[in-house]
Amino acid sequence: MKDREIPLIKAKKTAEKDVILDSQGFFVIDVDSKTIRVEYYSNVYKDKRIVSGILQKVFTGTKADALSDTIASHAPPLRPEHYLYLGRELQKAQLAFDQQKKYIQGGC
């Protein structure tokens, strides 16, 4: 087998101006003393722009992995970047829940 050069790709955060919003919808995450609540909204468009959303589903739990698996099987297919973002945010939400600290959802 011939050796080949494997590319080394340095991590770089996508600039907010370059983020492509998911056409399927968005999530709002809230943490209180009893649960992590994730609301899924479908997008409402006006003049080809997302202007708001319609609540479609609510997911509750206390563990990021269980919420991730459940959302993946009950939400419409999302952009890969959206799944990654959601995973990061659910980990932050679980940490805040476990430590009984305030959670603030980050932007794209």
Residue pairs with C-beta under 8 A, 6 or more apart in sequence:
14 81
14 108
16 107
16 108
19 81
19 108
20 79
20 81
21 43
21 50
21 108
22 43
22 78
22 79
22 82
23 43
24 42
24 43
24 75
24 76
24 77
24 78
24 79
24 82
25 40
25 41
25 42
25 43
25 53
25 56
25 75
25 76
26 40
26 41
26 43
26 50
26 53
27 38
27 39
27 40
27 41
27 71
27 86
27 89
28 38
28 39
28 41
28 105
29 36
29 37
29 38
29 39
29 89
29 90
29 93
29 103
29 105
30 36
30 37
30 38
30 39
30 103
31 37
31 93
31 96
31 97
31 102
31 103
33 100
35 60
35 61
35 62
35 97
36 60
36 61
36 62
36 64
36 67
36 90
36 93
36 94
36 97
37 58
37 59
37 60
38 58
38 59
38 60
38 67
38 71
38 90
39 55
39 57
39 58
39 59
40 55
40 56
40 57
40 58
40 59
40 71
40 75
41 53
41 54
41 55
41 56
42 53
42 54
42 56
43 50
43 53
44 50
44 51
44 52
44 53
44 54
45 51
57 74
57 75
59 67
59 70
59 71
59 74
61 67
61 70
62 94
62 97
63 94
64 87
64 90
64 91
64 93
64 94
67 90
68 86
68 87
68 90
71 86
72 83
78 86
85 108
88 106
89 105
89 106
92 103
92 106
93 103
93 105
95 101
96 102
96 103
97 103
